[in-house]
Amino acid sequence: MVAFGKKLKERQYPEWQGYYINYKFMKKKVKQYSQQIQVGAQDRRNVLKEFSRVLDNQIEKIVLFLLEQQGLLASRIEKLGERRALLHDKRDISLISELREAYRAVGQDLLKLLFFVELNAVGLRKILKKFDKRFCHRFTDYYVTTRANHPYSQLQQVFKHVGIGAVVGALSRNLADLHDCHGSSLSIYDQPSICLQDPVIDSIKAAVDRLTHSTNFLHFLGQHALIMQEELPTPTEQQNGDQRYHFMSLLLNLVNTFLYMVNTYIIVPTADNYSLSLGAAATVCGVIIGSMAVAQVFSSVYFSAWSNKSYFRPLVFSSIVLLLGNTLYALAYDLDSIAVLLIGRLFCGLGSARAVNRRYISDCVPLKLRMQASAGFVSASALGMACGPALAGLLQMNFKIYKITINEDTLPGWVMALAWLLYLIWLWISFKEPDHDIEENQAPQEANPEPVQNDQMEKGLAQPLLSNSEEKQNDNDEYQECDVSEEGSEDSNKPVTSIGSAYRLLTPSIKAQLLIYFMLKYSMEILLSESSVITTFYFGWSTSAVAIFLACLGLTVLPVNVVVGSYISNMFEDRQILLAAEIMVCIGIFLSFHVLVPYSVPQYVCSALITFVSAEVLEGVNLSLLSRVMSSRLARGTYNGGLLSTEAGTLARVVADGTITLAGYLGEDKLLNVTLIPSLLICIASIAATFLTYNTLF
């Protein structure tokens, strides 16, 4: 893989090269400072002061150039406005078309300027992370706090691109007026959805959203999948089809995700009754539910490794193992064996192919469809989580076929065994194995993209935009003396090859985000897994009532993501939402405790709803921030970011289910409070970790 600094340089516009952050120079300075401190030539305070000054100079160079180009764009729009005023009483189609193309050319240059800002923002984040890693110092925290919050912040100019919105607004309004809004006299400010949206404005809006991390429902939902994108943006979006993509194969991966989540939660309402029928305590349901997660800790690793070579074979293996596991789960009743039941659930966990499902979307779905596919992955999981308990509530039967008992305890096993059999047949007939050789052959090409290969972009590079900037190319000659060979070893983008290598890439920010992910999965698992025991003990709920309650919780996932993804995430920063959601989870857990007064249904339902919904909101922003702070080396390969988050979440479920069973030995009357205490402590720890790393989450 090509080193980050080289990729950064390859994606720069040559005529603007002197105005980008000089990543190689900055990296060399970090290395020099490190050597000077080791030999005692400099102390840390002087290094921090000097590096801050160097970084300030780099940012000032970027910002002044950005303001200069914004002024040139504004001047061009003003001149086009004068020409447009002369056409006010004329309806010359050719002149209107010429003017429209002139506005589009300005739009293309604005798109180019946004790409310039985005590359610099990525470079700044990268060099700050490198400094923190090299010096084991929270320099990023200090730098962002002092620069971003200053009233004359130049750093905010880079990350918030102040002033560009006004240029976008002028372009949108003029292009819409030239299209005449389909004959309407209303402007874009009256009815923006009616007026024709020009493709160049769509591209600019997408670039602005990327830079500011603006989001919508599909984007926010897709973040839950933690399918990491390319760290550096490309000058133009790649709209070409991907030879490895096959719609039916993608659909089969999504169905696999859905069925697995149904399989996970279909036993929750009846696990305590099944335990009692086999002579065990009701709280053994924690072990029954958690045994699937125990096996998933291991299956995630080998399925992730297997998907390096094939997608079809691991999916077939997964289906067969799940078919066998569910059959054993159902037969345990007639065999009167808790061991068979647990073995069945372990087999189900060994069949977890979520790593394959996620990997297929990451590797085989074209970029233009990847966010929709990611949202589909999360939606399938959410629907499966809701359908599992609901289906269990419907399976209220009791009869025998020969010596096989069919009742509410065994039916979930039989139904899922049949579902996996049908899925296996469909998989065998319809799945198309992508060609792994294509990925290998394309890798070198992807590593060396051309800086600009778009005809429309070239048309938009009007000479006035460049005239004033060319004179300044020699001002930064002192920064151009860095050795290219330094980059390869330190910034290699090769995927990590072991858990140990992956762990060494975990910065405090990543560890904090993984702790938060562990916390939210732990809290949700405690809530869901012990719901049947708690509601039966305190309220005498039936299996159907528990199933309805859990299904209703699951159905809140999509509406909550609509609200957060479309509105809240565009009103507040991700880190602000993260902290607020953590506090709400903490409040929900606190309200769940049974202290003195009789425990009531409203208290339980309200606290559960607050905990579950807040955890869902938290998951989206947590994984969004995790993908942003995580090293690009964790984007692909066996030990990728998705696997790390899956392992953290699965481990949380294992610990939570084990906690339920252990707490059960103290009696069902103490189960609720005993299991909530660890949840509360972990939640408080995650809030503390968020405060400590808050200013690095940008």
Summary of the structure (lengths in Angstrom):
residues: 698
radius of gyration: 28.4
end to end distance: 26.1
largest distance: 90.9
contacts: 2420
relative contact order: 0.12
helix: 75%
strand: 1%
